[in-house]
Amino acid sequence: MPLELQSPDLSTKPAFPGNKGFLILAKLRSMRNVHRESLKRLRALTEEYCKAKYPEELEKKTNGTEAEEPEPVNDEKEEKMEEEAKEEEDKDTEKEKEKEKETTNDNDPNSFPDSVIKFGPHEMMYENCCFIVSNLVDPSDYAHFCFSKMADDPNWPQPRFPLRIMPVQEISCLTPRDVERAARPLLENVFSGDESLRFSIIFHGKLNQDSKEMPRQSIEAVIRNIIWSINPNCVQCIKYQDYAVLLEVVDPLLFMGVAKEFNQLGRYNTSTAHNGRDLKDLSEFDSEDEISDDPELCEADNIKRKLRIKKKRRAEREAEEKAKLAKVGNGGDGGDDEVLGVDANGN
């Protein structure tokens, strides 16, 4: 299957509905530093991504570019002349590269080496975040590939400062109709079918924005109802989910994306992803799907309430298991042997 690409506007301007890319947050005061480091990290794995998943794209790119091998030279004088010519050419190319580095603009997508996958920064109203538009149709898959590389390869160089990278697959205006219109096709591609998938609805960034037209609880309700209308077998969870529906409000827009192995890969944070994968078994954790939200509580209080209920249920189960073990130890519960009238000696 060929690599699916689109033709976005890579010029520097505000993000708008229809863009796909990456929303990046960092603890910085300079937007230029965020742009530079983000573009550097996103471009670092483009060739490896194409090689791993779409090798035919690299074959198309490299066809006709391989130079023919020179014929062997028998004369020693000609060999010396060729070596001297190569040394001069190498010196010239090094000088040209140094000039290019001096004149390279980090925010100009055309100033970087040519690649099948393109990136370009878009302006944002906040200094500690930026939106990198891309021609990738599925930026979520590329983000998963990048963070898997960070988590699995301890020698992979860390960025100069932590970056929270959110794959953005849809951007919509903050109205219930627009949110549903943009989110439904995205969620149908992920949750369609009868499989019982675990999902979470997470506001990924820390912009702490809320819209008067559509508060966070209303956004969560729309997303949750869409998922359950697509697949009623899906289970909503707070942690250790199969898919995380990532949201970020930048009034008057809503950024949306779906991430795989979100908690396992350090919540898509470069500093925590370098610590390796979180390999905890998903079956050990309960679902809070059957614990309904309290409409009178805010998001943080609802999470605390659900966690308290889960801790109480876990303590009750542990107490029941201890009671059963105590009965077995005292000989009070012989299981099937008691029912069949068989003692410990088999009589």
Salt bridges, closest charged atoms under 4 A:
ASP9 OD2 - LYS13 NZ 2.92
GLU37 OE2 - ARG41 NE 3.15
GLU37 OE1 - ARG160 NE 3.24
GLU47 OE2 - LYS61 NZ 3.13
GLU48 OE2 - LYS149 NZ 3.15
ASP106 OD2 - ARG36 NE 2.50
ASP114 OD1 - LYS118 NZ 2.86
ASP141 OD1 - LYS53 NZ 2.88
ASP152 OD1 - ARG277 NE 2.82
ASP153 OD2 - LYS149 NZ 3.69
GLU170 OE2 - LYS20 NZ 3.72
ASP178 OD1 - ARG181 NH1 3.59
GLU180 OE2 - ARG184 NH2 3.44
GLU261 OE1 - HIS144 NE2 2.82
GLU261 OE1 - ARG277 NH1 2.99
ASP286 OD2 - ARG317 NH2 2.74
GLU288 OE1 - LYS310 NZ 3.60
GLU290 OE2 - ARG313 NH1 2.52
ASP293 OD2 - ARG224 NH2 3.10
ASP293 OD1 - LYS306 NZ 2.73
GLU299 OE1 - ARG216 NH1 3.54
